Each structure stands twice: as structure tokens, then as C-alpha cells.
């Protein structure tokens, strides 16, 4: 298992380009199974989770052509859903949480599917109920084989309907939309997720011939069509990487320009980092972060302590809560971090405390961070990455710390961040990957 060895305390400088969006890629790549015609996808990130999904799509019989470093053409004209019954599929799908996104397209186009319980981050309960309840309302029938740990799904007669989701699940909404586009009649989804990545999926499906209205709102209407065609699609830059690089610049007192950010699709993300006292300039579609010796947390108008919490879009994404928490450790002032959507994502703070941060973990959802205001530098330690986002937060902490840090289990980081060590080296970071 590989390890990152980091000598911290160095100021970085330069330009960095965010990769294509991981969370959008998992939806868009799955949607290529909805059509027998060629679909070309650009700006595909070269990361573990995405590569595993591409491999699964190829195993299903879709023709996968790599056109360039970040471009693929998919032609799903000879899909063999019998592959879903194989041990190979079960093993690969169980190791990749994103494999659940294959369900909607397969059910819509082929009328049946089998799937194991999917894997992924160990960050608390991540229910699949929204996916399954949505499919059931469209007419799918589920049978769970407790001995084989498999779901057998019959979706031979999907019909449009009205549904009110139990939560604004991004992947759940995406999966239901992909199932509904080929269902008979009209489907109305209320309390739908409306993240930019879901908007991108809906816009792509419409270019393929789907009839989806209400895009960008929490009320989607889908008129089922008989078949879909091909298209070209370019993924958005990854907003989580963009937020991570903003945090990196602040923590390491670095001057960094983040290129090609699609600022119009970032929502409240830049504003949250500004509330932490981080200065930034929008230069066209680039974000310039100047070197700052210190940054001070805002308070609310009544003088009460700042609270940063996650929420469904257009609220603040939960994937950046760990980055905000790390950035706050060196700010002037205090902040309450409230991770509402997952109950275990804050458990990595014990490693930050070992590095010298002042953090009170109130419960699995809340942490109070008392900023050090640069009066005490974090110190390097040996630690392990528990999940993708916490892993990068710890990497940022290590880059800002005095001395040497080692981060093990970096396979978790590789799942979501493309060649992160090489890109950081280009900015001047002292980071080494040890096999």
C-alpha cells in the first residue's frame, strides 16, 4: 500500500487546472448505457473510481474507445446483461459504490438487473432507499437474496408516475431520472436534487432525445420516449478540487491561480471560503488566491460564532466540510463545523489534534474549531487516510505543517484526485509517493 511522505511548511506558487468532476462522471458514464448510438465524453478524470466504472461498462459489452487522455467514446450496442450474474461483476460492483448508477440505465433499457450491495467510503450510513423506492414507484419489483447478498430487480413494465422523494439524493435523483426517460408516460419528481452535475446529466439526456423540464429546480418532469440517440458531452471541472485548492492556498500561505473553474456553477462555495477570511479574485473563469499571512473568520451579524454546515444544493456541499475544518485550524477566531448529512466524516479530527490543532469534537456531526492564528504551526505526524475527502484535508494539513508527515492508505485519495502528488509538485510541494 502506497504512502505519501510530505515535508511541510513550504509556500507554493503557480497555476493548477482542476480535473473533470468525479461525481458528474459517475452519472454521465452510466448514462451511456441508455443508447445504442455512440456517445463521446470529454474531460474524464483519470481516477480510480471512474476507471473502475469504465471497466465495468466495458465488461457489460459496451465498446469503449479512448480517444485521448481525457476523452472516451462509448457505444453500447451489444450490451450483455448476463454479465450481471457473474462473480466478476459482483466482485467489481461491490467494491465500487458508483456501480449503483448503472441500475437506472440498465433497468430502463433492458428491463431487469442484478446488483450486490455496493461499497465506497466508510463515512456513515449512505442509504440506497431513495434509488430503490423511486424504481419501485416506476413499477420495478425487488427481491433481495440474503444468502447471495444480491438484489434481483424486474423492471419489465416501467411507467411514469408522481413521486415525492424522501431526501434530495443526488445519485438517487440521477438514477431515477435515467430510469424514467425510457418509461411509458410522464414522471414527476418532487424534492429532486438540483446540483450542477445533475443539471449536466439532464441537459445531456435532452440532447440524446429525452424530454426533461424543470432542470435546475427541485421539481423535474420527464416525458418518456421510446429510444435515445448519441451525443457529445464535456464534464464540468470538479468543484471539490477547486474548493480543496482554495483551502490549500490559504493553509500554506501560497499564491495560486486555479484555472478554468466554471465559476458560474460553483454556487455558494467561494462565498463560504470568503467567510473564513480567504481573499480571492475572479479573473475571467480563473480564481486567483494571493498569498495571505493571516486570515480571520467572520462572525454573524449579532456577533455569534460562525457556523458552517452542509446542505443539499444550493447549500454548501458536504464534500468540502473537511477542507473548511482544516482551513479553520489556522484562522483567527472560532467556527462550529456542522456535518449534517453524514455522521462519521468528522472522526478524522483526532489526527489534526495530534498535529496540534485545537478542536473539540462535540458529537459525530459537530466540531468546534479554535483557530491558532498562525501562533503555532501544525506539526508533521504519521496518519492514515480514512476516506477521499478527509484524506485530502489531511494532505493539506501536512503541506502546511512543520516537519515531515506520512499519510498511508492513499488509495482512498487516488479514488477521487487525479495525480495529486504530481500536480502539487508542480506548485513546489515536497511530496513523495512511496510504494
C-alpha positions as CSV (number, residue, x, y, z in Angstrom):
1,X,0.0,0.0,0.0
2,X,1.4,3.4,-1.0
3,X,2.3,6.2,1.3
4,X,2.6,10.0,0.8
5,X,5.7,11.4,2.5
6,X,5.4,15.2,2.8
7,X,7.8,17.8,4.1
8,X,5.6,20.7,5.0
9,X,5.9,24.4,5.7
10,X,6.7,25.4,2.1
11,X,4.9,28.1,0.3
12,X,3.6,27.1,-3.1
13,X,3.1,29.1,-6.2
14,X,1.7,28.7,-9.7
15,X,-1.3,27.6,-11.7
16,X,-3.3,24.4,-11.4
17,X,-6.1,23.0,-13.5
18,X,-8.9,21.1,-11.8
19,X,-9.8,17.7,-13.1
20,X,-13.1,16.8,-14.6
21,X,-15.8,16.3,-12.0
22,X,-15.8,12.8,-10.4
23,X,-19.4,12.9,-9.2
24,X,-20.6,14.0,-12.6
25,X,-18.5,11.4,-14.4
26,X,-20.2,8.5,-12.5
27,X,-23.6,9.7,-13.6
28,X,-22.7,10.6,-17.2
29,X,-20.7,7.4,-17.9
30,X,-23.6,5.3,-16.6
31,X,-26.0,7.2,-18.9
32,X,-24.0,6.0,-22.0
33,X,-25.8,2.6,-21.5
34,X,-29.2,4.2,-22.3
35,X,-28.4,4.4,-26.1
36,X,-27.0,2.0,-28.7
37,X,-25.5,5.0,-30.5
38,X,-22.0,6.4,-29.9
39,X,-21.6,8.9,-27.0
40,X,-18.4,10.8,-26.6
41,X,-17.4,12.2,-23.2
42,X,-14.6,14.8,-22.6
43,X,-12.7,15.9,-19.6
44,X,-13.0,12.5,-17.9
45,X,-10.7,12.4,-14.8
46,X,-8.1,9.6,-14.6
47,X,-9.0,8.4,-11.1
48,X,-9.6,5.0,-9.6
49,X,-13.4,5.2,-9.1
50,X,-14.0,6.5,-12.7
51,X,-11.6,4.0,-14.2
52,X,-13.3,1.1,-12.4
53,X,-16.7,2.2,-13.7
54,X,-15.4,2.5,-17.3
55,X,-14.0,-1.0,-16.9
56,X,-17.4,-2.3,-15.7
57,X,-19.2,-0.6,-18.6
58,X,-16.8,-2.3,-21.0
59,X,-17.3,-5.7,-19.2
60,X,-21.0,-5.3,-19.9
61,X,-20.3,-5.3,-23.6
62,X,-20.2,-1.6,-24.4
63,X,-17.5,-0.7,-26.9
64,X,-15.1,1.7,-25.1
65,X,-12.6,3.7,-27.2
66,X,-10.1,6.0,-25.6
67,X,-9.8,9.0,-27.9
68,X,-7.3,11.0,-25.9
69,X,-6.0,11.5,-22.3
70,X,-9.4,12.7,-21.1
71,X,-11.8,11.7,-23.9
72,X,-13.8,8.4,-24.5
73,X,-16.3,7.2,-26.9
74,X,-18.9,4.6,-25.7
75,X,-21.1,2.5,-28.0
76,X,-23.5,0.4,-26.0
77,X,-25.0,-1.5,-29.0
78,X,-24.1,-5.0,-27.8
79,X,-24.7,-5.0,-24.0
80,X,-24.9,-8.4,-22.4
81,X,-26.7,-8.1,-19.1
82,X,-26.0,-11.7,-18.3
83,X,-22.6,-10.3,-17.1
84,X,-24.6,-9.1,-14.1
85,X,-25.0,-12.7,-13.0
86,X,-21.2,-13.4,-12.9
87,X,-18.9,-13.5,-9.9
88,X,-16.6,-11.0,-11.7
89,X,-19.4,-8.4,-11.8
90,X,-20.4,-9.0,-8.2
91,X,-16.8,-8.5,-7.0
92,X,-16.2,-5.4,-9.1
93,X,-19.5,-3.8,-8.3
94,X,-19.4,-4.5,-4.6
95,X,-16.0,-2.6,-4.5
96,X,-17.4,0.5,-6.2
97,X,-20.2,2.5,-4.7
98,X,-20.7,4.3,-8.1
99,X,-21.8,1.0,-9.6
100,X,-25.3,1.6,-8.3
101,X,-25.6,4.3,-11.0
102,X,-25.7,1.6,-13.7
103,X,-29.0,0.4,-12.4
104,X,-31.2,3.1,-13.8
105,X,-30.0,2.9,-17.4
106,X,-30.0,-1.0,-17.4
107,X,-33.5,-1.2,-15.9
108,X,-34.8,1.4,-18.4
109,X,-33.3,-0.2,-21.5
110,X,-33.2,-3.9,-20.6
111,X,-36.0,-4.3,-18.1
112,X,-34.1,-6.3,-15.4
113,X,-30.9,-6.2,-13.4
114,X,-29.0,-7.8,-10.6
115,X,-26.7,-6.0,-8.2
116,X,-24.7,-6.6,-5.0
117,X,-24.6,-4.2,-2.1
118,X,-22.2,-1.6,-3.3
119,X,-19.0,-0.4,-1.5
120,X,-17.4,3.0,-1.2
121,X,-16.4,5.4,1.6
122,X,-16.8,4.4,5.2
123,X,-18.4,7.7,6.2
124,X,-21.6,6.6,7.9
125,X,-24.9,5.3,6.6
126,X,-25.5,6.1,2.9
127,X,-28.9,4.7,2.2
128,X,-29.9,3.4,-1.2
129,X,-33.6,3.6,-0.3
130,X,-34.2,6.7,-2.5
131,X,-32.9,4.8,-5.5
132,X,-35.0,1.7,-4.8
133,X,-38.2,3.5,-3.8
134,X,-38.0,5.5,-6.9
135,X,-37.6,2.5,-9.1
136,X,-40.5,0.7,-7.3
137,X,-42.8,3.7,-7.9
138,X,-41.9,3.4,-11.6
139,X,-43.1,-0.2,-11.4
140,X,-39.9,-2.2,-10.6
141,X,-40.1,-5.2,-8.4
142,X,-37.2,-6.0,-6.0
143,X,-36.1,-9.3,-4.4
144,X,-33.2,-9.4,-2.0
145,X,-31.3,-12.7,-1.8
146,X,-29.9,-12.7,1.7
147,X,-27.7,-15.7,1.0
148,X,-26.1,-14.3,-2.1
149,X,-26.4,-10.7,-0.9
150,X,-27.9,-9.7,-4.2
151,X,-30.8,-7.6,-5.4
152,X,-32.8,-9.1,-8.2
153,X,-34.9,-6.4,-10.0
154,X,-37.7,-6.8,-12.5
155,X,-38.4,-3.6,-14.4
156,X,-40.1,-5.0,-17.5
157,X,-43.0,-2.5,-17.3
158,X,-41.8,0.9,-16.1
159,X,-44.5,3.5,-16.1
160,X,-44.3,7.2,-15.3
161,X,-45.8,8.5,-12.1
162,X,-45.6,11.3,-9.5
163,X,-43.2,10.8,-6.6
164,X,-42.0,12.9,-3.7
165,X,-38.5,11.8,-2.7
166,X,-37.7,11.1,0.9
167,X,-34.4,13.0,0.5
168,X,-32.8,15.2,-2.2
169,X,-30.3,12.5,-3.0
170,X,-28.1,13.4,-6.0
171,X,-27.3,9.9,-7.1
172,X,-30.9,8.8,-6.2
173,X,-32.4,11.5,-8.4
174,X,-30.0,10.8,-11.2
175,X,-30.7,7.1,-11.2
176,X,-34.5,7.7,-11.2
177,X,-34.2,10.2,-14.0
178,X,-32.2,7.7,-16.1
179,X,-34.9,5.0,-15.5
180,X,-37.8,7.4,-16.2
181,X,-36.5,8.8,-19.6
182,X,-37.5,5.5,-21.3
183,X,-40.5,4.7,-19.1
184,X,-44.0,5.0,-20.6
185,X,-45.9,8.2,-19.7
186,X,-44.9,11.2,-17.6
187,X,-42.8,11.1,-14.4
188,X,-42.8,14.0,-11.9
189,X,-40.1,14.0,-9.3
190,X,-40.6,16.5,-6.4
191,X,-37.8,17.3,-3.9
192,X,-35.3,16.3,-6.6
193,X,-31.7,17.1,-6.2
194,X,-30.6,20.1,-8.4
195,X,-26.8,20.0,-8.2
196,X,-24.9,21.3,-11.3
197,X,-23.8,17.7,-12.0
198,X,-27.5,16.6,-12.2
199,X,-28.3,19.6,-14.4
200,X,-25.5,18.4,-16.7
201,X,-26.9,14.9,-16.8
202,X,-30.4,16.2,-17.7
203,X,-29.1,18.5,-20.4
204,X,-27.1,15.6,-21.9
205,X,-30.1,13.3,-21.9
206,X,-32.2,16.0,-23.6
207,X,-29.6,16.3,-26.3
208,X,-30.0,12.5,-26.7
209,X,-33.7,12.9,-27.3
210,X,-35.1,12.8,-23.7
211,X,-37.8,15.3,-22.7
212,X,-36.9,16.7,-19.2
213,X,-38.2,20.0,-17.9
214,X,-37.6,21.9,-14.7
215,X,-33.8,21.4,-14.9
216,X,-32.1,23.3,-12.1
217,X,-35.1,23.1,-9.8
218,X,-36.3,20.5,-7.3
219,X,-39.3,19.7,-9.5
220,X,-38.5,17.6,-12.6
221,X,-40.9,16.5,-15.2
222,X,-39.9,13.7,-17.6
223,X,-41.9,12.6,-20.6
224,X,-40.9,9.1,-21.5
225,X,-39.5,8.5,-25.0
226,X,-39.1,5.2,-27.0
227,X,-35.3,5.5,-27.5
228,X,-32.3,7.8,-27.1
229,X,-29.6,8.7,-29.6
230,X,-25.9,9.7,-29.3
231,X,-24.3,13.0,-28.3
232,X,-21.0,14.6,-27.2
233,X,-20.6,15.9,-23.6
234,X,-17.9,17.7,-21.6
235,X,-17.7,17.3,-17.9
236,X,-17.6,20.3,-15.6
237,X,-14.4,20.9,-13.6
238,X,-14.5,19.3,-10.2
239,X,-15.9,21.8,-7.7
240,X,-14.5,19.7,-4.8
241,X,-11.0,20.0,-6.2
242,X,-11.5,23.7,-6.7
243,X,-12.5,24.1,-3.0
244,X,-9.6,22.0,-2.0
245,X,-7.1,24.1,-3.8
246,X,-8.6,27.3,-2.3
247,X,-8.1,25.7,1.1
248,X,-4.6,24.6,0.2
249,X,-3.6,28.1,-0.8
250,X,-4.8,29.6,2.5
251,X,-3.2,27.0,4.7
252,X,0.2,27.1,3.0
253,X,0.1,30.9,2.6
254,X,0.5,30.4,-1.2
255,X,-0.2,32.4,-4.3
256,X,-2.2,30.0,-6.6
257,X,-4.3,30.5,-9.7
258,X,-7.0,27.9,-10.3
259,X,-7.7,27.8,-14.0
260,X,-11.0,27.2,-15.9
261,X,-13.2,26.9,-12.8
262,X,-16.7,27.4,-14.4
263,X,-17.3,29.9,-11.6
264,X,-21.0,30.2,-12.7
265,X,-21.5,26.6,-11.5
266,X,-19.8,26.9,-8.1
267,X,-22.8,28.2,-6.2
268,X,-22.0,29.3,-2.6
269,X,-18.6,27.6,-2.4
270,X,-16.4,30.7,-3.0
271,X,-18.6,32.7,-0.5
272,X,-18.0,30.2,2.3
273,X,-14.3,30.4,1.9
274,X,-14.5,34.2,1.9
275,X,-16.3,33.9,5.2
276,X,-13.2,32.2,6.5
277,X,-11.2,35.3,5.6
278,X,-9.7,33.9,2.4
279,X,-9.1,36.6,-0.2
280,X,-9.7,35.7,-3.9
281,X,-10.2,37.4,-7.2
282,X,-12.2,36.2,-10.2
283,X,-10.2,36.7,-13.3
284,X,-12.4,35.6,-16.2
285,X,-13.1,32.0,-15.3
286,X,-10.0,31.7,-13.1
287,X,-9.8,32.1,-9.4
288,X,-6.6,33.9,-8.1
289,X,-5.8,33.4,-4.4
290,X,-3.0,35.8,-3.2
291,X,-0.5,34.8,-0.5
292,X,-2.0,35.6,2.9
293,X,0.0,35.7,6.1
294,X,-3.2,35.6,8.2
295,X,-7.0,35.2,7.7
296,X,-9.8,36.0,10.1
297,X,-13.1,34.2,10.4
298,X,-16.3,36.3,10.1
299,X,-18.9,36.2,12.8
300,X,-22.6,36.5,12.3
301,X,-24.2,40.0,12.4
302,X,-25.2,39.6,16.1
303,X,-21.6,38.7,17.0
304,X,-22.3,34.9,17.5
305,X,-19.7,32.3,16.4
306,X,-19.7,31.4,12.7
307,X,-21.3,28.1,11.8
308,X,-20.5,26.3,8.6
309,X,-22.9,23.5,7.7
310,X,-23.7,21.3,4.7
311,X,-27.0,21.1,2.9
312,X,-28.4,19.9,-0.4
313,X,-27.7,22.2,-3.3
314,X,-27.7,25.2,-3.5
315,X,-26.4,24.8,0.1
316,X,-22.8,24.0,0.9
317,X,-21.6,20.6,-0.4
318,X,-20.7,18.1,2.4
319,X,-17.6,17.0,0.4
320,X,-15.9,20.3,1.4
321,X,-16.7,20.3,5.1
322,X,-13.4,18.6,5.9
323,X,-11.5,21.1,3.9
324,X,-13.2,24.0,5.7
325,X,-12.4,22.4,9.0
326,X,-8.7,22.1,8.3
327,X,-8.5,25.7,7.0
328,X,-10.1,27.0,10.2
329,X,-7.4,25.4,12.3
330,X,-5.0,28.3,11.4
331,X,-7.6,31.1,11.2
332,X,-8.1,33.8,13.7
333,X,-11.4,33.1,15.5
334,X,-13.6,30.1,16.1
335,X,-16.1,28.2,14.0
336,X,-18.7,25.5,14.5
337,X,-18.5,22.9,11.8
338,X,-21.8,21.1,11.5
339,X,-21.7,18.0,9.2
340,X,-25.4,17.2,9.0
341,X,-25.6,14.7,6.1
342,X,-23.0,12.0,7.3
343,X,-22.4,11.1,10.9
344,X,-18.8,9.8,10.6
345,X,-17.0,12.3,8.4
346,X,-15.6,14.3,11.3
347,X,-13.8,11.4,13.0
348,X,-10.5,12.3,11.3
349,X,-10.1,15.3,13.6
350,X,-8.2,13.2,16.1
351,X,-5.3,13.3,13.6
352,X,-5.5,17.1,13.4
353,X,-5.5,17.3,17.2
354,X,-2.3,15.1,17.2
355,X,-0.8,17.7,14.8
356,X,-1.5,20.5,17.3
357,X,-4.9,21.8,16.2
358,X,-7.4,23.0,18.8
359,X,-10.7,21.1,18.0
360,X,-13.5,20.0,20.3
361,X,-15.4,17.1,18.7
362,X,-18.9,17.7,20.2
363,X,-20.6,14.6,18.6
364,X,-20.4,12.7,15.3
365,X,-21.9,15.7,13.5
366,X,-20.3,18.8,15.1
367,X,-16.8,20.1,15.8
368,X,-15.8,23.4,17.3
369,X,-12.5,24.7,15.8
370,X,-10.5,27.3,17.7
371,X,-8.1,28.9,15.2
372,X,-4.4,29.1,16.0
373,X,-4.0,32.3,14.1
374,X,-0.5,31.2,12.9
375,X,0.8,31.4,16.5
376,X,1.5,27.7,16.5
377,X,2.3,25.7,13.3
378,X,0.8,22.2,12.9
379,X,3.5,19.5,13.2
380,X,4.0,16.6,10.9
381,X,2.9,13.1,12.1
382,X,2.2,9.7,10.7
383,X,-1.5,9.1,9.9
384,X,-3.9,7.2,7.7
385,X,-6.5,8.5,5.2
386,X,-10.0,7.3,6.2
387,X,-11.8,8.4,3.1
388,X,-11.3,10.6,0.0
389,X,-12.2,14.0,1.4
390,X,-10.7,13.6,4.8
391,X,-7.5,12.2,3.1
392,X,-7.1,15.4,1.1
393,X,-7.8,17.5,4.2
394,X,-5.0,15.7,6.0
395,X,-2.8,16.2,3.0
396,X,-3.4,20.0,3.1
397,X,-2.7,20.0,6.8
398,X,0.6,18.1,6.2
399,X,1.7,20.5,3.5
400,X,1.2,23.4,6.0
401,X,2.8,21.6,8.9
402,X,6.4,21.8,10.2
403,X,8.5,18.7,9.8
404,X,7.6,15.5,7.9
405,X,4.3,13.8,7.7
406,X,3.4,10.4,6.3
407,X,-0.1,9.5,5.1
408,X,-0.9,5.9,4.5
409,X,-3.9,4.3,2.8
410,X,-3.6,6.9,0.0
411,X,-5.5,4.6,-2.4
412,X,-8.5,6.5,-0.9
413,X,-7.2,9.8,-2.1
414,X,-6.4,8.3,-5.5
415,X,-10.1,7.3,-5.8
416,X,-11.0,11.0,-6.2
417,X,-7.9,13.1,-7.1
418,X,-6.0,12.6,-10.3
419,X,-2.2,12.5,-10.0
420,X,-2.5,14.8,-7.0
421,X,1.1,14.4,-5.9
422,X,2.5,15.3,-9.4
423,X,0.2,18.4,-9.7
424,X,1.2,19.6,-6.2
425,X,4.9,19.1,-7.0
426,X,4.4,21.4,-10.0
427,X,3.4,24.1,-7.5
428,X,6.5,23.5,-5.4
429,X,5.3,21.0,-2.9
430,X,7.8,18.5,-1.3
431,X,5.7,15.3,-1.6
432,X,6.9,11.8,-2.5
433,X,4.8,8.7,-3.2
434,X,6.4,5.6,-1.6
435,X,5.2,2.2,-2.8
